[in-house]
Amino acid sequence: MLRQEYGTASNIKSKSTKKNVVDAIEKVLQRLRLFKAPPENGLVIFCGAIPQNGVGSEKIETYVLEPPEPISLYYYRCDQRFHIEPLEEMLKERDTYGIVTVDGNEATIATLRGRSLEIIKNITSGLPGKHDAGGQSQRRFERNREQEVHAYYKRIGGYINDIFLPIPDLKGIIFGGPGPTKEDFQKGEYTHYTLRDKALATVDTSYTGEYGVKETVSKSQEILKEVQYFKEKKVVQGFLYEVGHDTGLATYGEDEVRNALTRGGVRSLLLSEDFNESRISLKCKNCDYANQETVKNKSIQDFKKKLTGKQCPKCSYPNLKISGVQDVIEELAELALQTGANVEVISTKTEEGVELRSSFGGIAAILRYRL
């Protein structure tokens, strides 16, 4: 098929486009010859002319990888961009847990999917307080209250069914709350039978509502240990422990972490996915001056404009040029992999993730030893 595409490419009118397409197809053919058979999960090849420093600086780059799951489609595109949607779909966190907190005053229903903990529904009971009067009045009141409790539980069960039944990848449901209300609710069989089979645990908490949901998640560590949300919290909490106890086994900030990485002292590298800055390499064409600066991605074009006519600090010749641009997260991750450090990309969907970004700049590390 690629040989046929190679022949078709000769009809492209634009000389530069034709050259880039032909070169890319040749590169892919060369890579394919290295495989006697497709890998177990299939094969993905991206190849194209990638601009290095504006128009006219394109360089053919090739990326070959085996996907994390078996490929179920054949996909070929010759386009202005790489189509990575099928791979992105593979990386989505599919496992979902239901979290329900219940007491006599309210019930809260939430979902935990990967990094995202979402409060879906909060229900108030409307139940009256307990009655101290004796005789027939008290018995009548108790019967009425039992009916209202039953109606309250039915409402909770209805919302649980509506929210959880449509989720095809629901792994289980965890119940939490103060007192025995959560157990009473489960005994009453107010939910669909398929959801009753998914009840994983019952956890005692001090609260319901949002705080109760978070407390339920926190107390369900063994059950949720494979969920990305909890993994992230645990990693950042480990870093915060080292900082808080001044052990010397934590550092943060781009320069400090890069220094620790180059010295091989990093055990775990923590990067906020919200960090959007690039490392720009500068070089003078008149002398041997070279330097690097970190610039926000949205400001790169402005940086390039300001560079026009700027004098070299060493020879004063106005010929400073950009020799390379690399995303800071990619650069630090590559350094980490070269030294055997773990790389943890942390979202801002947890309190710990927000703190990593806001208080520590989004770049931090747990060290193997004091530096």
C-alpha positions as CSV (number, residue, x, y, z in Angstrom):
1,M,0.0,0.0,0.0
2,L,2.9,2.4,0.8
3,R,4.6,1.6,-2.5
4,Q,1.3,2.6,-4.2
5,E,1.2,5.8,-2.1
6,Y,4.8,6.5,-3.1
7,G,3.8,6.4,-6.8
8,T,0.7,8.6,-6.2
9,A,2.8,11.2,-4.3
10,S,4.6,12.0,-7.6
11,N,1.4,13.8,-8.7
12,I,1.5,16.3,-5.9
13,K,2.0,19.8,-7.4
14,S,3.8,21.5,-4.6
15,K,7.5,20.6,-4.7
16,S,8.1,20.9,-1.0
17,T,5.0,18.9,0.0
18,K,5.8,16.2,-2.6
19,K,9.4,16.0,-1.2
20,N,8.1,15.7,2.4
21,V,5.5,13.1,1.6
22,V,8.0,11.0,-0.4
23,D,10.7,11.2,2.3
24,A,8.2,10.2,5.0
25,I,7.0,7.2,3.0
26,E,10.6,6.1,2.4
27,K,11.3,6.4,6.2
28,V,8.2,4.3,7.1
29,L,9.2,1.6,4.5
30,Q,12.7,1.5,6.0
31,R,11.2,1.0,9.5
32,L,8.7,-1.7,8.4
33,R,11.6,-3.8,7.0
34,L,12.9,-4.1,10.5
35,F,9.8,-6.1,11.6
36,K,9.5,-9.7,10.5
37,A,6.0,-9.7,12.0
38,P,3.7,-7.1,13.7
39,P,4.2,-6.9,17.5
40,E,1.6,-8.5,19.7
41,N,-0.5,-5.4,20.2
42,G,0.0,-4.1,16.6
43,L,2.2,-1.3,15.3
44,V,1.9,2.4,15.2
45,I,4.2,4.6,13.1
46,F,4.1,8.4,12.9
47,C,6.3,10.1,10.3
48,G,6.4,13.6,9.0
49,A,8.3,16.8,8.3
50,I,8.3,18.7,11.6
51,P,9.3,22.4,11.7
52,Q,12.3,23.0,13.9
53,N,12.4,26.7,13.7
54,G,9.7,28.2,11.5
55,V,8.8,27.6,7.9
56,G,11.7,26.0,5.8
57,S,13.3,24.3,8.8
58,E,11.4,21.1,8.5
59,K,13.1,17.8,9.5
60,I,11.7,14.3,8.9
61,E,11.0,12.7,12.3
62,T,9.8,9.1,12.9
63,Y,8.1,7.7,15.9
64,V,7.5,3.9,16.2
65,L,5.6,2.4,19.1
66,E,3.6,-0.6,20.2
67,P,0.3,0.6,21.8
68,P,-0.7,-0.4,25.4
69,E,-3.7,-2.4,24.1
70,P,-4.3,-4.5,20.9
71,I,-5.2,-2.4,17.9
72,S,-8.6,-3.2,16.5
73,L,-8.4,-1.0,13.4
74,Y,-6.3,-0.3,10.3
75,Y,-5.7,3.5,9.9
76,Y,-3.6,5.3,7.3
77,R,-3.7,9.1,6.8
78,C,-1.5,11.5,4.9
79,D,-2.4,14.9,6.5
80,Q,-1.1,18.1,8.0
81,R,-1.2,16.6,11.6
82,F,-0.8,13.3,13.3
83,H,-4.1,11.5,14.1
84,I,-3.6,10.3,17.7
85,E,-7.3,10.0,18.7
86,P,-7.3,6.1,18.7
87,L,-4.3,6.1,21.1
88,E,-5.8,8.8,23.3
89,E,-8.9,6.6,23.7
90,M,-6.7,3.7,24.9
91,L,-5.2,5.9,27.6
92,K,-8.5,7.0,29.1
93,E,-9.2,5.7,32.6
94,R,-12.3,3.5,32.2
95,D,-12.8,2.0,35.6
96,T,-15.4,3.8,37.7
97,Y,-16.3,3.5,41.4
98,G,-19.5,4.6,43.0
99,I,-19.3,6.5,46.3
100,V,-22.4,6.8,48.4
101,T,-22.6,8.5,51.9
102,V,-25.8,8.2,53.9
103,D,-27.1,9.3,57.3
104,G,-30.5,10.4,58.6
105,N,-30.2,13.9,57.3
106,E,-28.7,13.6,53.8
107,A,-27.2,11.3,51.2
108,T,-24.5,12.1,48.6
109,I,-23.8,10.1,45.4
110,A,-20.4,10.5,43.7
111,T,-18.3,8.8,41.0
112,L,-14.5,8.2,41.1
113,R,-13.1,7.7,37.7
114,G,-9.3,7.8,37.2
115,R,-8.2,11.2,38.5
116,S,-11.7,12.7,38.7
117,L,-13.9,12.6,41.9
118,E,-17.3,14.1,40.9
119,I,-20.3,14.8,43.2
120,I,-23.3,13.9,41.2
121,K,-26.3,14.2,43.6
122,N,-27.0,15.4,47.1
123,I,-30.4,14.5,48.7
124,T,-31.8,15.8,51.9
125,S,-34.1,13.5,53.9
126,G,-36.7,15.9,55.3
127,L,-37.2,13.5,58.2
128,P,-38.6,14.9,61.4
129,G,-36.6,14.6,64.7
130,K,-37.3,11.9,67.2
131,H,-40.5,12.1,69.3
132,D,-40.4,11.8,73.1
133,A,-44.1,11.8,73.9
134,G,-45.6,8.5,75.2
135,G,-48.7,6.5,74.5
136,Q,-50.6,6.2,71.2
137,S,-49.1,9.5,69.9
138,Q,-45.6,8.2,70.0
139,R,-46.5,4.9,68.3
140,R,-48.4,6.7,65.6
141,F,-45.4,9.1,65.2
142,E,-43.0,6.1,64.9
143,R,-45.2,4.5,62.2
144,N,-45.2,7.7,60.2
145,R,-41.5,8.1,60.6
146,E,-40.8,4.6,59.4
147,Q,-42.9,5.3,56.3
148,E,-40.9,8.5,55.7
149,V,-37.6,6.7,56.2
150,H,-38.7,4.1,53.7
151,A,-39.6,6.8,51.2
152,Y,-36.3,8.5,51.8
153,Y,-34.4,5.2,51.2
154,K,-36.5,4.6,48.0
155,R,-35.5,8.1,46.7
156,I,-31.8,7.3,47.4
157,G,-32.1,3.9,45.7
158,G,-33.8,5.5,42.7
159,Y,-31.0,8.1,42.2
160,I,-28.4,5.4,42.6
161,N,-30.0,3.3,39.9
162,D,-30.4,6.3,37.6
163,I,-26.7,7.3,38.1
164,F,-24.9,4.0,38.3
165,L,-26.8,1.6,36.0
166,P,-25.8,3.4,32.8
167,I,-22.1,3.2,33.6
168,P,-20.8,0.1,31.7
169,D,-17.5,-0.1,33.5
170,L,-18.6,0.4,37.1
171,K,-16.1,-1.6,39.2
172,G,-18.0,-1.3,42.5
173,I,-19.8,0.8,45.1
174,I,-18.4,2.0,48.5
175,F,-20.9,3.2,51.2
176,G,-19.9,5.6,53.9
177,G,-21.5,7.7,56.6
178,P,-21.8,8.1,60.4
179,G,-24.0,5.7,62.4
180,P,-25.9,2.6,61.2
181,T,-28.0,4.4,58.5
182,K,-25.8,3.1,55.6
183,E,-26.2,-0.5,56.8
184,D,-29.9,-0.1,57.2
185,F,-30.2,1.2,53.7
186,Q,-28.2,-1.7,52.2
187,K,-30.3,-4.3,54.1
188,G,-33.5,-2.8,52.6
189,E,-32.6,-3.7,49.0
190,Y,-33.6,-0.4,47.6
191,T,-31.2,-0.6,44.6
192,H,-31.2,-2.7,41.5
193,Y,-30.0,-6.3,42.1
194,T,-27.0,-5.9,39.8
195,L,-25.8,-2.9,41.9
196,R,-26.3,-4.7,45.1
197,D,-23.8,-7.3,43.9
198,K,-21.2,-4.5,43.3
199,A,-21.2,-3.3,47.0
200,L,-17.5,-3.5,47.9
201,A,-17.2,-2.1,51.4
202,T,-18.9,0.0,54.1
203,V,-16.9,2.7,55.8
204,D,-17.5,4.7,59.0
205,T,-17.1,8.4,58.4
206,S,-17.6,11.5,60.5
207,Y,-19.5,13.4,57.7
208,T,-21.8,13.0,54.7
209,G,-21.8,15.5,51.8
210,E,-18.6,16.3,49.9
211,Y,-16.4,15.9,53.0
212,G,-17.9,12.5,53.7
213,V,-17.3,11.4,50.2
214,K,-13.6,12.4,50.4
215,E,-13.3,10.7,53.8
216,T,-14.8,7.5,52.3
217,V,-12.3,7.6,49.5
218,S,-9.4,8.2,52.0
219,K,-10.5,5.3,54.2
220,S,-10.8,2.9,51.2
221,Q,-7.1,2.9,50.2
222,E,-6.8,-0.9,49.8
223,I,-9.8,-1.1,47.5
224,L,-8.9,2.0,45.5
225,K,-5.1,1.5,45.4
226,E,-5.2,1.0,41.6
227,V,-7.2,4.2,40.9
228,Q,-5.1,7.0,39.4
229,Y,-6.8,9.5,41.7
230,F,-5.5,7.8,44.8
231,K,-2.1,7.1,43.3
232,E,-1.6,10.8,42.6
233,K,-2.6,11.8,46.1
234,K,-0.2,9.2,47.7
235,V,2.7,10.4,45.5
236,V,2.3,14.1,46.3
237,Q,1.6,13.3,50.0
238,G,5.0,11.5,50.1
239,F,6.7,14.6,48.6
240,L,4.9,16.9,51.1
241,Y,6.1,14.6,54.0
242,E,9.7,15.0,53.0
243,V,9.3,18.8,52.7
244,G,7.4,19.1,56.0
245,H,9.9,17.0,58.0
246,D,12.9,18.7,56.3
247,T,14.6,15.4,55.5
248,G,16.6,16.8,52.7
249,L,15.0,14.2,50.4
250,A,12.8,16.6,48.4
251,T,13.4,19.5,46.0
252,Y,11.3,21.6,43.8
253,G,11.6,24.3,41.1
254,E,12.8,23.8,37.5
255,D,16.5,24.6,38.1
256,E,16.8,22.6,41.3
257,V,15.1,19.6,39.9
258,R,17.1,19.7,36.7
259,N,20.3,19.8,38.7
260,A,19.2,16.8,40.8
261,L,18.3,14.9,37.7
262,T,21.7,15.5,36.0
263,R,23.4,14.2,39.2
264,G,21.2,11.1,39.2
265,G,19.7,11.8,42.6
266,V,16.0,11.7,41.8
267,R,13.9,8.7,42.8
268,S,10.5,10.1,41.7
269,L,9.9,13.1,39.4
270,L,6.6,14.9,39.9
271,L,5.3,17.0,37.0
272,S,2.0,19.0,36.9
273,E,0.1,18.4,33.7
274,D,-0.9,22.1,33.9
275,F,2.8,23.2,33.4
276,N,3.0,24.7,29.9
277,E,6.5,26.1,29.4
278,S,9.3,25.3,26.9
279,R,13.1,25.4,27.0
280,I,14.4,27.6,24.2
281,S,18.1,27.1,23.1
282,L,19.8,30.2,21.8
283,K,23.0,30.3,19.8
284,C,25.1,33.1,18.3
285,K,26.1,32.5,14.6
286,N,29.0,34.8,15.0
287,C,30.7,33.3,18.1
288,D,30.4,30.3,20.3
289,Y,27.8,31.8,22.7
290,A,25.0,29.5,23.7
291,N,22.3,29.8,26.3
292,Q,18.9,28.4,27.3
293,E,15.7,30.2,28.6
294,T,12.4,28.9,29.8
295,V,9.4,30.6,28.2
296,K,5.6,30.0,28.6
297,N,4.3,28.3,25.5
298,K,1.8,31.0,24.7
299,S,4.7,33.6,24.8
300,I,7.1,31.8,22.4
301,Q,6.0,33.9,19.3
302,D,6.5,37.1,21.3
303,F,9.9,35.9,22.4
304,K,11.0,35.2,18.8
305,K,9.9,38.7,17.8
306,K,11.9,40.3,20.6
307,L,15.0,38.3,19.5
308,T,15.1,40.1,16.2
309,G,18.2,42.4,16.2
310,K,19.1,41.5,19.8
311,Q,22.8,41.7,20.4
312,C,24.8,38.7,21.6
313,P,26.0,39.2,25.2
314,K,29.5,37.9,24.3
315,C,30.4,39.5,20.9
316,S,27.6,42.2,20.6
317,Y,26.8,41.0,17.1
318,P,23.0,41.0,16.4
319,N,22.8,37.4,15.2
320,L,21.2,35.4,18.0
321,K,19.1,32.5,16.7
322,I,16.9,29.8,18.2
323,S,18.6,26.5,17.8
324,G,15.9,24.4,19.4
325,V,12.6,24.4,21.4
326,Q,11.7,21.6,23.8
327,D,8.7,21.2,26.1
328,V,10.1,21.4,29.7
329,I,8.0,18.4,30.9
330,E,9.3,16.3,28.0
331,E,12.9,17.4,28.7
332,L,12.8,16.6,32.4
333,A,11.0,13.3,31.8
334,E,13.7,12.2,29.3
335,L,16.4,13.1,31.9
336,A,14.5,11.1,34.5
337,L,14.2,8.0,32.3
338,Q,17.9,8.1,31.5
339,T,18.7,7.9,35.2
340,G,16.0,5.3,36.1
341,A,13.8,7.7,38.0
342,N,10.0,7.3,38.2
343,V,8.0,9.9,36.3
344,E,4.6,10.9,37.8
345,V,2.4,13.4,35.8
346,I,0.0,14.9,38.4
347,S,-3.4,16.4,37.4
348,T,-4.9,19.4,39.2
349,K,-8.1,17.5,40.0
350,T,-7.0,16.6,43.5
351,E,-6.1,19.1,46.4
352,E,-2.6,17.7,46.4
353,G,-2.3,18.3,42.6
354,V,-3.4,21.9,43.0
355,E,-0.9,22.4,45.8
356,L,1.9,21.0,43.7
357,R,1.1,23.5,40.9
358,S,0.4,26.6,43.0
359,S,2.9,26.2,45.9
360,F,5.8,24.4,44.2
361,G,5.6,25.6,40.6
362,G,4.4,22.3,39.2
363,I,7.9,20.6,39.2
364,A,9.2,18.7,42.2
365,A,11.2,15.6,43.0
366,I,11.7,13.0,45.8
367,L,15.4,12.2,46.1
368,R,17.3,9.0,46.5
369,Y,19.7,10.7,48.9
370,R,20.7,14.1,50.2
371,L,22.4,16.2,47.6
